[in-house]
Amino acid sequence: MSSLPTLKNDVLLRALMRESVPYTPLWLMRQAGRYLPEYNRTRAGAGSFMAMAQNPELACEVTLQPLLRYPLDAAILFSDILTVPHAMGLGLQFLPGEGPRFSSPLRGEADVARLAVPDMSELRYVFDAVSLIRRELDGKVPLIGFAGSPWTIACYMVEGQGSDDYRLVKGMMYGSPQLLHRVLDINARATIEYLNRQSEAGAQALMIFDSWGGVLADGMFQEFSLAYTRQVLEGLVREREGRRVPVIVFTKGGGLWLEQIAACGCDAVGLDWTVNLAQARRRISDRVALQGNLDPIALFGGEAAIRQQARRVLDDFGPVGDGGHVFNLGHGISRHTPPEAVATLVDEVHGYSKALHGTV
């Protein structure tokens, strides 16, 4: 670890720890993605998503692409939340126009009985990419590592692909809860190892994507999603290189349970665009930082609207005080987003927030 470059811009890490910052830092979920023409050229040359994700040099190239265009305050590892179940032998494929699909989904007791925490050597390409990205960033901004929540990964493992109604995984939850609890426990233990290896390799912050927590009923969310996210958080090494490794938990559709998510052991809660930041701060009394939460489709409204909506989010959060705010979208950036819209957003967030923070 001593050979890794020293961080020059730590505004993101300070905001996540609710420390004083000169402006509100900004990064975007899916910032290395299909809205960038350079990404599409790299993907076409590689031949497939997995060919990029499993090649540390290509993963590094793609991770850095948005940082070459925009003065963002963090890089996020280019990978996918489904690399862990792929290492478990479920056979991940990305089919054109269909998204991820597993060739061997979990459909019954025999499938679940074979499931085990994977050998992390199967995921060495991820850790090699993290170390390479840290070196290539040369301390410019922090690197965020990530994983899917145990529940969200289980949704894909049981459904075999994305779903409109989650009837297979919810059917298991209601009809054979002990089976799903076994899957979730294995996922949690695998995620602990996976994220600890990422931070050991050089990730300076970590994010847990509970993308499908919001599809659960109240009560079921706490038992089948939040409990296992908490298990992951309890198992993480939270200090590396002499400083805290902050952890962000993002539950899409989780605004109802904000107080409980904020109390699960994370340093920051990611919010989708349905939650008002001022109300969120009051509800959690600034116990953790908040990340978010511009509607990604606001980036299609033209320059004036983008600037107006960026200011609205910053004004909603209000004076930083004891709180911490990381500006982000309320979900991943759309592949159809004009790249110039992102340039406008970054400019407005940095410029306007400097005035709010009293640094201009």
C-alpha positions in Angstrom: 0.0 0.0 0.0 2.9 2.4 0.7 3.7 2.4 -3.1 0.3 3.9 -4.0 0.2 7.6 -4.8 -0.8 10.1 -2.1 -4.2 11.6 -2.5 -4.2 15.3 -3.6 -8.0 16.0 -3.6 -9.7 14.4 -0.6 -12.9 16.6 -0.7 -15.1 13.6 -1.3 -13.7 11.6 1.6 -14.0 14.7 3.9 -17.6 15.2 2.8 -18.5 11.5 3.5 -17.0 11.9 7.0 -19.0 15.2 7.5 -15.8 17.3 7.7 -15.3 20.8 6.5 -15.1 21.1 2.7 -14.5 24.1 0.3 -17.3 23.0 -2.1 -19.8 20.1 -2.6 -18.0 17.2 -4.3 -19.6 15.4 -7.2 -19.5 12.1 -8.9 -22.1 10.2 -10.9 -23.4 6.7 -10.7 -22.5 4.9 -14.0 -20.2 7.9 -14.9 -18.0 5.5 -16.9 -20.6 4.3 -19.3 -22.5 4.2 -22.6 -23.3 8.0 -22.8 -19.6 8.5 -23.5 -18.5 7.9 -27.2 -15.0 6.9 -26.0 -16.5 4.2 -23.8 -18.5 2.8 -26.7 -15.3 2.7 -28.8 -13.5 0.8 -26.1 -16.4 -1.6 -25.7 -16.6 -2.2 -29.5 -12.9 -3.0 -29.6 -13.1 -5.3 -26.6 -16.0 -7.2 -28.0 -18.2 -7.4 -24.9 -18.8 -6.0 -21.5 -17.2 -8.9 -19.7 -14.1 -8.7 -21.8 -13.6 -5.1 -20.6 -14.5 -5.9 -16.9 -12.1 -8.9 -16.8 -9.2 -7.0 -18.3 -7.6 -4.7 -15.7 -6.0 -2.5 -18.4 -9.4 -1.9 -20.1 -11.2 -1.5 -16.8 -8.7 1.1 -15.9 -9.0 2.9 -19.2 -12.8 3.1 -18.9 -12.7 4.1 -15.3 -10.5 7.1 -16.1 -12.4 8.2 -19.3 -14.9 10.5 -17.5 -12.1 12.0 -15.4 -10.3 13.1 -18.6 -13.5 14.9 -19.7 -14.8 16.4 -16.5 -13.3 17.7 -13.1 -15.2 15.1 -11.1 -14.3 14.5 -7.5 -14.0 10.7 -7.6 -13.4 7.8 -9.8 -15.5 4.6 -9.4 -14.2 1.2 -10.4 -15.5 0.0 -13.7 -17.0 -3.4 -12.9 -20.4 -5.0 -12.2 -22.3 -6.1 -9.1 -22.7 -9.5 -10.6 -19.0 -10.5 -10.8 -19.4 -12.2 -7.4 -22.2 -14.6 -8.3 -20.3 -15.2 -11.6 -17.4 -16.4 -9.5 -19.8 -18.7 -7.7 -20.3 -20.5 -11.0 -23.7 -19.1 -12.1 -22.5 -18.3 -15.6 -22.9 -14.6 -16.2 -23.5 -13.3 -19.7 -24.4 -9.9 -21.1 -26.7 -10.4 -24.1 -27.2 -7.5 -26.5 -30.5 -5.7 -25.8 -31.3 -8.0 -22.8 -28.7 -7.1 -20.1 -27.2 -9.6 -17.7 -28.4 -13.2 -17.6 -27.2 -16.2 -15.6 -27.1 -19.6 -17.3 -27.4 -21.5 -14.0 -29.8 -19.5 -11.7 -30.9 -20.7 -8.2 -34.3 -22.3 -8.6 -34.4 -24.8 -5.7 -32.9 -26.6 -2.7 -30.3 -28.5 -4.7 -29.0 -25.3 -6.4 -28.8 -23.5 -3.1 -27.0 -26.4 -1.4 -24.2 -26.1 -4.0 -23.7 -22.4 -3.4 -20.5 -21.3 -1.6 -18.4 -18.2 -1.0 -16.1 -18.1 -4.0 -12.4 -18.3 -4.0 -11.3 -14.6 -4.3 -8.6 -15.6 -6.7 -11.6 -15.9 -9.2 -12.0 -12.2 -8.8 -8.3 -11.2 -9.0 -9.0 -9.2 -12.2 -11.1 -6.8 -10.1 -8.4 -6.3 -7.4 -5.7 -5.9 -10.1 -7.8 -3.3 -11.8 -8.2 -1.4 -8.5 -4.5 -1.3 -7.9 -3.8 -0.2 -11.5 -6.5 2.6 -11.4 -5.0 3.9 -8.1 -1.6 4.1 -9.7 -2.9 5.7 -12.9 -5.0 8.3 -10.9 -1.8 9.4 -9.3 -3.7 10.8 -6.4 -5.9 13.1 -8.5 -9.1 12.0 -6.8 -10.2 9.1 -4.6 -11.2 5.7 -6.0 -14.6 4.2 -5.0 -15.0 0.4 -4.9 -18.4 -1.2 -4.8 -20.5 -4.3 -4.6 -24.2 -5.2 -4.8 -26.1 -5.8 -1.6 -26.7 -9.4 -0.7 -30.5 -9.0 -1.4 -29.9 -7.3 -4.8 -27.4 -9.9 -5.9 -29.8 -12.6 -4.8 -32.6 -11.2 -7.0 -30.5 -11.7 -10.1 -29.2 -15.1 -8.8 -32.8 -16.5 -8.4 -34.5 -14.7 -11.2 -31.6 -15.4 -13.6 -31.9 -11.9 -15.0 -33.7 -8.6 -14.4 -37.3 -8.8 -13.4 -40.5 -6.8 -13.5 -42.2 -8.4 -10.5 -39.5 -10.5 -8.8 -41.9 -13.3 -8.4 -39.3 -16.1 -8.3 -37.1 -14.6 -5.6 -40.1 -13.3 -3.6 -41.8 -16.7 -4.0 -38.7 -18.2 -2.4 -38.8 -15.5 0.3 -42.4 -16.2 1.2 -42.5 -20.0 0.5 -39.0 -21.1 1.5 -37.5 -18.3 3.6 -34.8 -20.6 5.0 -33.4 -21.2 1.5 -33.2 -17.5 0.8 -31.6 -16.8 4.1 -28.9 -19.3 3.2 -28.3 -17.5 -0.1 -28.2 -14.1 1.6 -25.8 -15.2 4.3 -23.4 -16.6 1.6 -23.7 -13.4 -0.4 -23.0 -11.3 2.7 -19.9 -13.3 3.6 -18.7 -13.2 0.0 -19.3 -9.4 -0.2 -17.3 -8.8 3.0 -14.3 -10.6 1.5 -14.8 -8.9 -1.9 -15.0 -5.4 -0.5 -12.1 -5.9 1.9 -10.0 -7.1 -0.9 -10.9 -4.0 -3.0 -9.9 -1.6 -0.1 -6.7 -3.6 0.4 -5.9 -3.1 -3.3 -6.5 0.6 -3.0 -10.1 1.6 -3.0 -10.5 4.6 -0.7 -14.3 4.5 -0.3 -16.8 1.8 -0.8 -20.4 1.7 -1.9 -23.1 -0.9 -1.5 -25.8 -0.9 -4.2 -29.1 -2.2 -2.8 -30.7 -1.5 -6.1 -33.8 -3.7 -5.5 -34.4 -3.1 -1.8 -37.3 -0.9 -2.6 -39.3 -3.7 -4.1 -39.7 -5.3 -0.7 -42.6 -4.9 1.7 -42.0 -3.2 5.0 -40.8 -5.8 7.4 -39.4 -7.9 4.6 -37.0 -5.2 3.7 -35.6 -5.2 7.3 -35.3 -9.0 7.4 -34.1 -9.9 3.9 -32.2 -6.8 2.8 -31.1 -4.4 5.6 -30.0 -7.2 8.0 -27.6 -8.6 5.5 -26.3 -5.1 4.5 -25.6 -4.6 8.2 -23.8 -7.9 8.3 -21.5 -6.8 5.5 -20.8 -3.4 7.2 -19.9 -5.2 10.4 -17.3 -7.3 8.6 -15.5 -4.5 6.7 -12.1 -3.2 7.5 -12.9 0.5 8.0 -9.4 2.0 8.0 -6.6 1.8 5.4 -3.6 4.0 4.7 -4.1 5.8 8.1 -7.6 7.0 7.4 -11.2 5.9 7.4 -12.6 4.1 4.4 -16.1 5.5 4.3 -19.0 3.3 3.2 -22.1 4.5 1.3 -25.3 2.5 1.2 -27.8 3.3 -1.6 -31.2 1.7 -1.5 -33.3 2.7 -4.6 -36.8 3.3 -3.3 -35.6 3.2 0.3 -36.7 6.6 1.5 -39.4 5.1 3.7 -36.6 3.4 5.8 -34.1 6.3 5.8 -33.7 6.3 9.6 -33.1 2.6 9.7 -30.6 2.6 6.8 -28.7 5.5 8.4 -28.4 3.5 11.6 -27.1 0.3 9.9 -23.4 1.3 10.3 -22.7 3.2 7.1 -21.0 6.6 6.8 -23.4 7.9 4.1 -26.8 7.1 2.7 -27.4 7.5 -1.0 -30.9 8.8 -1.9 -33.0 8.5 -5.0 -34.7 11.6 -6.4 -38.0 10.9 -4.6 -36.5 12.1 -1.2 -36.2 15.8 -0.2 -32.7 16.4 1.2 -33.8 19.0 3.7 -36.4 16.6 5.2 -33.8 13.7 5.1 -31.3 15.7 7.1 -34.0 16.5 9.7 -35.0 12.9 9.9 -31.5 11.6 10.6 -30.2 14.6 12.5 -27.0 14.7 10.4 -25.9 11.4 11.9 -24.4 10.3 8.5 -23.7 12.1 5.3 -26.1 12.1 2.4 -25.4 11.4 -1.3 -27.7 12.5 -4.2 -30.1 13.1 -5.6 -30.8 14.8 -8.9 -33.3 13.0 -11.2 -31.0 11.7 -14.0 -33.6 12.8 -16.6 -33.1 16.4 -15.6 -29.9 16.2 -17.7 -32.2 16.2 -20.8 -33.8 19.5 -20.0 -31.2 21.9 -21.5 -28.5 24.0 -19.8 -30.8 26.4 -18.0 -32.9 23.6 -16.5 -29.8 21.6 -15.5 -28.3 24.6 -13.6 -31.7 25.3 -12.0 -32.1 21.7 -10.8 -28.5 21.4 -9.6 -29.1 24.6 -7.5 -32.4 23.2 -6.2 -30.6 20.0 -4.9 -27.9 22.1 -3.2 -30.4 24.5 -1.7 -32.5 21.6 -0.4 -29.5 20.2 1.5 -28.8 23.7 2.8 -25.9 24.9 4.9 -23.5 22.0 5.5 -22.9 22.6 9.2 -22.4 19.2 10.8 -23.8 17.4 7.7 -21.9 16.1 4.7 -23.3 16.2 1.2 -21.9 14.4 -1.9 -23.8 15.5 -5.1 -24.9 12.7 -7.3 -27.8 11.5 -9.4 -30.7 9.7 -7.8 -29.8 6.6 -9.9 -27.4 5.8 -12.7 -26.9 8.2 -15.6 -28.9 7.3 -18.8 -27.0 6.0 -21.7 -28.7 8.6 -23.9 -27.4 11.6 -21.8 -25.6 14.3 -23.9 -22.0 14.5 -22.7 -22.2 18.3 -22.7 -25.1 18.1 -20.2 -22.7 16.5 -17.7 -20.2 19.3 -18.3 -22.9 21.8 -17.4 -23.9 19.9 -14.3 -20.3 19.6 -13.0 -19.7 23.3 -13.6 -22.9 24.4 -11.8 -22.4 22.1 -8.8 -18.8 23.3 -8.2 -19.5 26.9 -8.9 -22.7 27.3 -7.0 -21.6 25.2 -4.0 -18.4 27.3 -3.6 -20.6 30.3 -3.0 -22.7 28.3 -0.5 -19.5 27.1 1.3 -18.2 30.7 1.4 -15.1 30.0 -0.7 -15.8 32.4 -3.5 
